[in-house]
Amino acid sequence: MKPSIGISEKHIEKSIQILSKIISNETVLYVKTRKAHWNISGESFMELHELFGKQYAITEKSIDILAERISKIGGKTIGTMNEFLENSDIQENPGKYPDKSELLMELINDHETIIKQIRKEIQEFDEKAKDVVSIDLLIKLLDEHETTAWTMRRYFK
């Protein structure tokens, strides 16, 4: 049964398209953060290991919230790594294990990519999707990514 929630079918389709892009970026970032958590070594090992653990837990929760939003508005959530990779702006680096500084910079860049995407998508939701609940969700997600990027930037002078 299609939902009757005051958003046109055209606008629901646009919301699902935008949310699918965001969930793809979040999922690829989640996998990269897990990899960082598993493979970090050297100075600040435990501190960064715990930091990455907290970050991927937060990202995992965000992914679930995004997937539930898609379902609430009547859509189906993509769910394979191929689909996520096809829709993501975040790139994987198979077989590469950068040092601490390179790893932090890569994750900072990924968070900043998502920050820019979310800022753009908030306008899309407002102008083209007319979906204020998704806007609210994205504002919270934006704040989380800004906090995470800021935290990791603090490791550099």
N, C-alpha and C positions, 0 to 999 in steps of 0.2 A: 504494500500500500504506500502510495506517495504521500509525503507529509504535506500538510496544509498549514504553513507557518508564516505566511505573509511575505514570502520571497518567491518571485516568479521562477518558473522552471529554467528559464534562460539564465537568471542570476544564480540559481543553485548550481547549474552546470559550470558557471564561471568560478564559483566558490570552490567546487570540487577540484577543478583544474589547478587553481592557485594552491589549495591545501595539499594536493598531491605533489606539487613541486617542492613545497616546504618540507613535507614529510620525507621526501627523497633526500634532500640536503641534510636533514636531521639524522636520518638513518646512516648515511655514509659517514657523517661526523661521529656518530656513536661508535661505529666500527673502528674508525681511526683512533678515537680516544681510548677504546679498549686495547687496541694494539699498543698505544703509548703506555698505558697502565701495565701491561704485561711485559714490556721490553725496556722500560726506563732503567738505567743503571748509573752508577757513579755518584758524584757529589749530589746531595739533596735527594737521593733515591727515595727514601721513605716518605719524605714530604710530598714529592711529586707523584709517587705511587698512590698515596692517599688522595691527593688533589684530583688526579685523573679518575680515581674510583668514584669520588663524589660527583664529578662532572658527567661521567657516563650514566650514573644513576639518575641524575636530573634530566639528561637528554632522553633516556629511556621513558621516563614519565611523560615528557613532552610529546614524544612520538605517540604514546597511547592516547593522550588527550586529543591530538590532531586526528588520529584515526577514528576516535569516537565522534568527533565533530563531523567528519565526513559521513559517518553512519547516521547521525542525528538528522542531517539534512537530506538523507535519502540516497546517499552514494555508496559505492563499494571502494574500499581502500586497496590500493595496490599492495603487494606483499612479497615480491621476490627481489632478490638482489639485482637481477637484470633490469627489472622495472625501475628500481631505485636509481641505479647507475645511469640508465637512459634519461632520467628526469632530473638528475642532480647537476649542480654547478660545482660541487666539491669533487675533487679527483682523488682516487686512491693512488698509492705508490707501492705496488707489490714488490716484495723482495728488497725493499730499502728500509734501513734501520738507522735513521739519522742520529747524530749526537744530541745532547740535551738542548742546546741552543737552537739548532736547526728544527728539532721536533717542536719546541715551543713556538718558534716563528711560523711553522707550517700550520699549527693549530690556531694560532692567533689569526693568521690570514683566512683560515676557513671560517672562524667565528665572524670576522669582519665581512666576509663575503655574504654570510647569512644575514648579518645586520643590515647591509645595504639592500639585500633582496627583500627582507621583511618591511623596511621603510617604503620601498616601492610598492609592495603588495598591499600595504595598508591603504594606500591611495586607490589601488584597483578595487579593493573591497568596498571602499566608500563610494567611488564613482561608478563602477561597473557591476558590482555584485550586490550592493545594498545589503550587506550582511554585517550588522553591528556586533553580533556575538563573536564572529570570527575576528573582527577588528580588536575587540577586547582581549581575546586569546593571544593574538599576535603582539599586542602591546606588552603583555606579560612576558612572552617569549623573547621579544626584543630586549627588554630589561635584563633578562637572564643572560643572554649572549653578550650584552655590553659589560655586565659584571664579570663574566668569565674571561673575556678578552682583556679587560683592565687588570684582573688578577694575574694573568699570565704575563702581561706587559711589565708588571712590577719586578719580574726577574731580570729585567734589563735596565741599565742605567739611563 
